[in-house]
């Protein structure tokens, strides 16, 4: 980067409007080289399609009747630590979530997943509920430390393997496709003691665990997800430090951990591709989390660029290497590299991939799996330089969408129209992949009708994306199967379509209104036209009497009035 450009960028980032700096003039230098790179044709295409709807509640909220394609995969989700319980049963080793919840008082009511829904002991009940719901797929995760108590193959726990064999066999018996997540945040504690995902050694350790699972369960499992929400692992676990392993280092370790997660995913993908795909015939992907980021003003280029940058920092951080070119998005590289330079660092805080690594990472997903919950409004800010932070690297401010319903969880409003835009952005940005929504749901406190409205509106937006926009949506997974341990919220906020009585040691399950509603969506494969909305065509019978009508008073009064006027 030449010195004049660096100087201009520094002024653009650090100068305050009104303080003697002509920011617009500097932007004329930067926009052709940088902003237009971020504002890709795909992103502009999405905005051209939807910006006219920004101020139109009618277009945002109109209801679309129709059905999904035949064979559409309707599913429901859970994860091991949230529902299984049996935290130390039958030889299971502790995970980082076991350690965290048993040693902290930051979770409401000091809740933990020691028993949770007790699914480890109530497998038949779970299978019965899944069968009754008529889902086509069930997304669940394997507890790594239940299979390998110390995280490595030498500690194999056959009773843990037997449990998952019973679960998988039970699903197959009911014609429910297992959608298996290999890692959903519950790292074996023994591996965290040797630095966990901060260590590049985890790449091979994770691959060996995946290899075992492919070999053991792959004859029946045809849909694999390597990692769930790696952005959450990197930022919440190693940046904010509010989730295990509770490392607070916002400027460095999130990027290091993400780097290792991407390479670990790619290696596991190639292991499946090279050793198992031909004989097993399954799919393998990674589940990425994505909010939709709406610019505060769609008519201001800088705000639209900021919204795109927000997408690249959250979703593109992982999707761009895997689905595009094996490398990080330009926005991420430029922002972090520029900030690092201004901070006087010898090199960017964002690690680099070698050419060999880029080639290995590119294309390591068969389908695009996305978890989505809400939409945020974003605007540009010139963020602080200290402390070093992924958050400040983004140069943006987030706000809640003002006109949408709240949910029980703060900052997670139900903004259904954002899902359609997100799906269109994925279609344009990543070459029209087949897409699976692998998590979508809402936490509500009491009134389950609010959850029903959430599903009705969000699924309808997914239907619009599929039927009206040509998005190749293949499946939808509702979150969650039943009330469960909701991470940092304990049992305060519940996502379940089935109620679980956590005060009863038998953990009885009861379907909610939303379970019945979701059942009908699955049964109808969407929202077919109701009879009272359908257009009717045909003829009346031959002796049908056609006539017209009047009344004496109406006709007489009118006739008299005409005569008076004429006279």
C-alpha positions, 0 to 999 in steps of 0.5 A: 500500500503506497504511503499517500493512500495510507495517509488518506485512509488514516485521515478518513478513519481518524479525521472528524468532520468539521475539524478541518478534514474534508471527509468527502474528498478523502472518500473520493480517493478511497471509494473507487479502490476500497468501497466499491470492492466491498459493495459488490455487484451481488450486494448492490443487486440485493439493495436494488431489489429491496430498497423500495420496500424499506419504507413500505410496511405493505411490501415488507409484511404482505402475506404470500400463499404457496408451498415449498418444492416437493421433498423440502426438508422440514426439521427441528433442532437441539444440541447435546449439552442443552438437552442430554443431561447425564453429564458424568453418566457412563464414563462421559468426561467433562466439557468446558460447559460442564466446568463453566456452569458448575463453577460460576454464578453468572447464569440465572438461578445458577442453572446448568446442564447436569440433568437438563431435559434428561434426554440421555435417559428418555430417548424413547420419549424424544423419538415419540415426539419427533415421530408425532411432529412428522418432521423429515429431519432432526438436527442434534449434536454429538457430545465429543466428551461422551464419545472421547472423554479426554477428547482423543481416540484412546479414551473411547467410551463405548457406552456413549457410542451406544447411546448415539447408535440408539438415537440414530437407529430410532430416527431411521426407523421413523424415516427421520433423517439425522442431521448431525453436528459434530461440534456444538460448543462443548469442547472436552475440558481435557483439550481446553487445558492444552489451549483448546482452539487457540492451538493449531494442534486442535486441527488434527485432534478434531479431524481424528474425532470426525474421522471416528464419527464418519466411520462409526455413524456414517452408514446411516448419517447422510448430513454432517455439520462440522461446527456450529456458529464458529463466529460465536465460538471465536468472538463470545468464547475468546473475545468477549469471554462471556462463554466458555472458555471465557477468554477475554482478548477482543483484538487477537484471539478471536482471529486466531481461533477463527483461523484454526476453526476454518482449517479444522473444518476444511480438513474434516471435509477432505477426510469425509470427501476422500475416505467416506463420500463414495461409500456413504453418499452423504453431505457435509457442511458448516452451520454459520450464524448470520443476522441481517444488517440493514443500512440506516439510510439506503440512499447513502453509499457509506451506510450501504457499504457499512451494512455490507461490511457488517455482513462480511465481518459476521458471515463472510469471515467464514463463508468467504474462505469456504464458499468463494476463494479460500481467503478472508473478505476484502473488507475484513482484510482491509479493515483489520490490516489498516487498523493494525497499521495505524496502531503501530503493529508490525503486521495485521492482527488478522492471520493470513492463509498460505496459497496451499491453505487457500486451495484446501479451504475453498469449496469445502461445503456441499450446501450452505447452512445458516442459522438466523434469528434477527435483523439489526440496523447499522450505521457508519462510525469512526470507531476507537483504536484502543483497545484492539478489538474485533468490535471496533475493527468493524467501524459500525454502530448497531441498533434495533429495528424499531417497528418489529415485535420484541422477543424475550431475549434482548436485542433479538427482535422478530424482524421476519423480512430480514430473512428474505433479504439474507437469503437473497444476499447469500444467493448473490454473494456465494453463487446461488448455492443450495441453502438450508436454514439450520436454526430459526426460532424465538424465545417467548416468556408466556404466550406461545401465540407469539412464537406461532406468529414468529414461525408464520412470518419467518417461514413465509419470508423463506417461502417468498425467497424460494418462490418469488426470488429463485433462492434454492432453499432446500430445508428449514429447521425450527429451533428448538425441539423442546425447552432446554438449557439456553446457554447463558440464559439458563432456563429463563428464556425458552425456545421449545415447541414442547414444554418441559417441566424442569421442576419434575424429576421425570421431565415430562414433555408437553407439545405447545400450540406452536408444535401443533402449528408447525405440524400443520405447516409440515403437513401442508408443505407451506401455506397453500391458498385457503378456500376463502382466498381461492378464485372460483370459476364456473357457470350457474345452472341453466334455469338460474334467474338473473334480475335487478331490483329497485324500490317504490320510494327510491324510484318515485322520489327520483322520478318526481325530482327529475320532473321538478328540475325540468319544470 
